[in-house]
Amino acid sequence: MTPLLIICAACLAPVLLVWYIDKKDKYRHEPKKEIWKAFGYGVLVAIVCMFVEAFMSLIGLVSSNPTSFGTSIWDAFIGAAFPEEAVKLLFLWLFIRKCKYFDENMDGIVYAVAIGMGFAAIENVGYLIGNLDHWQGTAVVRSLLAVPCHYICAVIMGYYYSLAHFKGRTKDLCFMFLMPFLFHGVYDSFAFMMKVGGDTILLLMLLLLALVIYFMVRTGKIISAHLQRDLEEYILSITPPDIVCTDETKETEKENTTPLS
C-alpha cells in the first residue's frame, strides 16, 4: 500500500496543476489526450535529465552535495536549471512541431505546463523514495515549493514560446529559455543553500516561500495576458472584414469627418 501512496502523493500536485491550467484555457480547449501526451513527454524529460545530471556529476562538472554558498549557486544554475530547462524546451519543441492543435497563445502555456508537471511528478517520486522515513513531510514541502517552481518555469517558457511562434519576435526565442532558466537557478540556489545554511535555514526557507508566492501571482497575470490576446484574435476571426476597424481606417475616418458647427 505504501508504494501506491507514495506515487499518489508525488503526482497529486502536478496533476492538479495540469487540471488547473486546462480549465484556464477558455476559448479552444486542447484535447485531453494531447495534454496527457505532453505529460508523458515530461516523464521522458525527467529520465533524460537524470542521465545528463549523472554524467555532469561523474565528470566533476557539478557536485551532488554542495558544501558552500558558492558551490550551491553553481550546482543550482549549471547542474540543475540549465540541463532541466534546456531539455524541457527541446521536448516542448518536439511535441508542438507535430501538434495540429497548437493554434492559440494559451496553448503554449498549456503544453509547457503539462510537460513540466510530468517532469515534476517523476522527480517527486525520486525524492520521496529517497526519503522513505519522512516521505509524507517531503511530499508536502515539495508540493508547496518544488512543484510550483516547475509550474512557474513552465508558464514562463510557454508564454514566450507562443510569442516567438505567433509574433515572430527574435528576443522571445531567447527569453523562452533564459527566463525560466534564471528563475529555476535562483530557486535552486536558495534550496541548495539550505543544505549548508546552518543558522540561516529558516531565513532561506522564508525567502524561498516568498519567491514562489510572488511568481505564482505573476504567472496569473501572464496567463491573463495570453487569454486576452486569444480573445482579441477570436473576435477578429468572427468579425466580417468589412467592419473590422484598424488604426489605419480610424485615421481615414477622422480625416473625412467634418466637425459639427
C-alpha positions as CSV (number, residue, x, y, z in Angstrom):
1,M,0.0,0.0,0.0
2,T,2.8,2.4,0.8
3,P,4.3,2.4,-2.7
4,L,0.9,3.4,-4.1
5,L,0.5,6.1,-1.5
6,I,4.0,7.5,-2.4
7,I,3.1,7.6,-6.1
8,C,-0.2,9.3,-5.4
9,A,1.4,11.8,-3.1
10,A,4.1,12.5,-5.7
11,C,1.6,13.0,-8.5
12,L,-1.2,14.9,-6.7
13,A,0.1,18.4,-7.0
14,P,1.4,18.1,-10.6
15,V,-1.9,16.5,-11.8
16,L,-3.9,19.3,-10.0
17,L,-1.9,22.0,-11.8
18,V,-2.4,20.3,-15.2
19,W,-6.1,20.3,-14.4
20,Y,-6.0,23.9,-13.4
21,I,-4.2,25.2,-16.5
22,D,-6.5,23.2,-18.7
23,K,-9.5,24.9,-17.1
24,K,-7.9,28.3,-17.6
25,D,-7.8,27.6,-21.4
26,K,-11.2,29.2,-22.0
27,Y,-11.7,29.5,-25.7
28,R,-10.5,26.4,-27.5
29,H,-9.7,23.6,-25.1
30,E,-6.9,21.2,-26.0
31,P,-7.8,17.5,-26.4
32,K,-7.3,15.7,-23.2
33,K,-5.2,13.0,-24.9
34,E,-2.8,15.7,-26.2
35,I,-2.4,17.2,-22.7
36,W,-1.6,13.8,-21.2
37,K,0.7,13.0,-24.1
38,A,2.6,16.2,-23.3
39,F,2.7,15.0,-19.6
40,G,4.3,11.8,-20.9
41,Y,6.9,13.9,-22.7
42,G,7.6,15.4,-19.3
43,V,8.3,11.9,-17.8
44,L,10.8,11.4,-20.6
45,V,12.4,14.7,-19.8
46,A,12.9,13.6,-16.2
47,I,14.6,10.3,-17.4
48,V,16.9,12.2,-19.9
49,C,17.8,14.8,-17.2
50,M,18.7,12.0,-14.8
51,F,21.3,10.7,-17.1
52,V,22.6,14.1,-18.1
53,E,23.0,15.2,-14.5
54,A,24.6,12.0,-13.5
55,F,27.1,12.4,-16.3
56,M,27.8,16.0,-15.3
57,S,28.5,14.8,-11.7
58,L,30.6,11.9,-12.9
59,I,33.0,14.2,-14.9
60,G,33.2,16.6,-11.9
61,L,31.4,19.5,-13.5
62,V,29.0,19.7,-10.6
63,S,28.8,18.2,-7.1
64,S,25.9,16.2,-5.7
65,N,26.5,17.7,-2.2
66,P,27.4,21.4,-2.3
67,T,29.5,22.5,0.7
68,S,29.3,26.3,0.4
69,F,27.0,29.0,-0.9
70,G,29.3,29.3,-4.0
71,T,29.0,25.7,-4.9
72,S,25.3,25.8,-4.2
73,I,24.8,28.6,-6.7
74,W,27.0,26.8,-9.3
75,D,25.2,23.5,-8.9
76,A,21.8,25.2,-9.0
77,F,22.4,27.0,-12.3
78,I,24.7,24.7,-14.1
79,G,23.9,21.3,-12.6
80,A,20.1,21.6,-12.4
81,A,18.5,24.7,-14.0
82,F,20.5,24.6,-17.3
83,P,20.0,20.9,-18.3
84,E,16.4,20.7,-17.0
85,E,15.1,23.8,-18.7
86,A,17.1,23.0,-21.9
87,V,15.7,19.5,-22.1
88,K,12.1,20.7,-21.3
89,L,12.4,23.3,-24.1
90,L,13.7,20.7,-26.5
91,F,10.8,18.3,-25.7
92,L,8.3,21.2,-25.9
93,W,9.5,21.9,-29.4
94,L,9.4,18.2,-30.3
95,F,5.9,18.0,-29.1
96,I,4.5,21.2,-30.6
97,R,6.0,20.8,-34.0
98,K,3.8,17.8,-34.6
99,C,0.7,19.1,-32.7
100,K,-2.0,20.3,-35.1
101,Y,-4.0,21.8,-32.1
102,F,-1.3,24.4,-31.3
103,D,-3.2,27.4,-32.7
104,E,-3.6,29.8,-29.7
105,N,-1.2,31.8,-27.5
106,M,-2.5,29.9,-24.4
107,D,-1.7,26.6,-26.0
108,G,2.0,27.1,-25.5
109,I,1.4,27.5,-21.7
110,V,-0.9,24.5,-21.5
111,Y,1.5,22.2,-23.2
112,A,4.6,23.6,-21.4
113,V,2.9,23.1,-18.0
114,A,1.9,19.5,-18.9
115,I,5.5,18.7,-19.8
116,G,6.8,20.5,-16.7
117,M,4.3,18.7,-14.4
118,G,5.2,15.3,-15.9
119,F,8.8,16.1,-15.0
120,A,7.8,17.2,-11.5
121,A,5.8,14.1,-10.9
122,I,8.8,11.8,-11.6
123,E,11.2,14.0,-9.7
124,N,8.8,13.8,-6.7
125,V,8.7,10.1,-6.9
126,G,12.5,10.0,-6.7
127,Y,12.7,12.3,-3.8
128,L,10.0,10.5,-1.8
129,I,11.7,7.1,-2.4
130,G,15.0,8.7,-1.3
131,N,13.3,9.9,1.9
132,L,11.2,6.9,2.9
133,D,11.4,7.6,6.6
134,H,9.9,11.1,6.1
135,W,8.1,10.8,2.7
136,Q,4.9,12.4,4.0
137,G,6.7,15.6,5.0
138,T,8.8,15.6,1.9
139,A,5.7,15.3,-0.2
140,V,4.1,18.3,1.5
141,V,7.2,20.5,1.2
142,R,7.7,19.7,-2.5
143,S,4.0,20.2,-3.3
144,L,4.3,23.7,-1.8
145,L,7.7,24.7,-3.2
146,A,9.3,22.4,-5.8
147,V,6.2,21.7,-7.9
148,P,5.2,25.3,-8.1
149,C,8.7,26.2,-9.1
150,H,8.4,23.8,-12.1
151,Y,4.9,25.2,-12.8
152,I,6.2,28.8,-12.8
153,C,9.1,27.9,-15.2
154,A,6.7,26.1,-17.5
155,V,4.3,29.1,-17.6
156,I,7.1,31.4,-18.4
157,M,8.5,29.1,-21.1
158,G,5.2,28.5,-22.7
159,Y,4.4,32.3,-22.7
160,Y,7.5,33.2,-24.6
161,Y,7.3,30.1,-26.8
162,S,3.9,31.3,-28.1
163,L,5.1,34.9,-28.6
164,A,8.1,33.6,-30.6
165,H,5.8,31.3,-32.6
166,F,2.9,33.7,-33.3
167,K,4.6,37.1,-33.2
168,G,7.9,36.1,-34.7
169,R,9.9,38.2,-32.3
170,T,13.6,37.3,-32.1
171,K,14.0,38.3,-28.4
172,D,11.3,35.8,-27.4
173,L,13.4,33.0,-28.8
174,C,16.0,33.9,-26.1
175,F,13.5,34.6,-23.4
176,M,11.7,31.3,-23.6
177,F,14.9,29.6,-22.3
178,L,16.6,32.4,-20.4
179,M,13.8,33.5,-18.1
180,P,12.8,30.0,-16.8
181,F,16.5,29.2,-16.5
182,L,17.1,32.2,-14.4
183,F,14.1,31.7,-12.1
184,H,14.9,28.0,-11.7
185,G,18.6,28.8,-10.9
186,V,17.6,31.4,-8.3
187,Y,15.1,29.0,-6.7
188,D,17.5,26.1,-6.6
189,S,20.3,28.4,-5.2
190,F,18.1,29.1,-2.2
191,A,17.1,25.4,-1.9
192,F,20.7,24.1,-2.1
193,M,21.9,26.8,0.3
194,M,19.6,25.3,2.9
195,K,21.8,22.2,3.0
196,V,24.8,24.3,4.1
197,G,23.0,27.3,5.6
198,G,23.3,26.4,9.3
199,D,21.5,29.1,11.3
200,T,20.2,30.7,8.1
201,I,18.0,27.8,7.1
202,L,14.8,29.4,8.4
203,L,15.6,32.7,6.6
204,L,16.3,30.8,3.3
205,M,13.1,28.9,3.7
206,L,11.1,32.1,4.1
207,L,12.8,33.7,1.1
208,L,12.1,30.6,-1.0
209,L,8.4,30.7,0.0
210,A,8.2,34.4,-0.7
211,L,9.8,33.9,-4.1
212,V,7.3,31.1,-5.1
213,I,4.3,33.1,-3.8
214,Y,5.3,36.2,-5.7
215,F,5.9,34.4,-9.0
216,M,2.7,32.3,-8.7
217,V,0.8,35.6,-8.6
218,R,2.8,36.9,-11.6
219,T,2.0,33.7,-13.6
220,G,-1.7,34.6,-13.2
221,K,-1.1,37.9,-14.9
222,I,1.0,36.2,-17.7
223,I,-1.8,33.7,-18.3
224,S,-4.4,36.5,-18.4
225,A,-2.3,38.4,-21.0
226,H,-2.3,35.4,-23.4
227,L,-6.0,34.8,-22.8
228,Q,-6.7,38.4,-23.7
229,R,-4.6,38.0,-26.9
230,D,-6.6,34.9,-27.8
231,L,-9.9,36.7,-27.1
232,E,-8.9,39.6,-29.4
233,E,-7.8,37.2,-32.1
234,Y,-11.0,35.2,-31.8
235,I,-13.2,38.3,-32.1
236,L,-11.3,39.3,-35.2
237,S,-11.7,35.8,-36.7
238,I,-15.5,36.0,-36.4
239,T,-15.9,39.7,-37.4
240,P,-16.7,40.3,-41.1
241,P,-13.7,42.0,-42.8
242,D,-15.7,45.0,-44.0
243,I,-16.4,46.1,-40.4
244,V,-13.0,45.4,-38.8
245,C,-11.7,48.7,-37.6
246,T,-8.0,49.1,-37.8
247,D,-5.8,52.0,-36.8
248,E,-5.5,53.0,-40.5
249,T,-9.2,53.0,-41.0
250,K,-9.7,55.0,-37.9
251,E,-7.3,57.7,-39.2
252,T,-9.0,57.8,-42.5
253,E,-12.4,58.2,-40.9
254,K,-11.0,61.0,-38.7
255,E,-9.7,62.9,-41.8
256,N,-13.0,62.5,-43.6
257,T,-15.2,63.7,-40.7
258,T,-16.0,67.4,-40.6
259,P,-16.7,68.9,-37.2
260,L,-20.3,69.9,-36.3
261,S,-20.9,73.6,-36.3
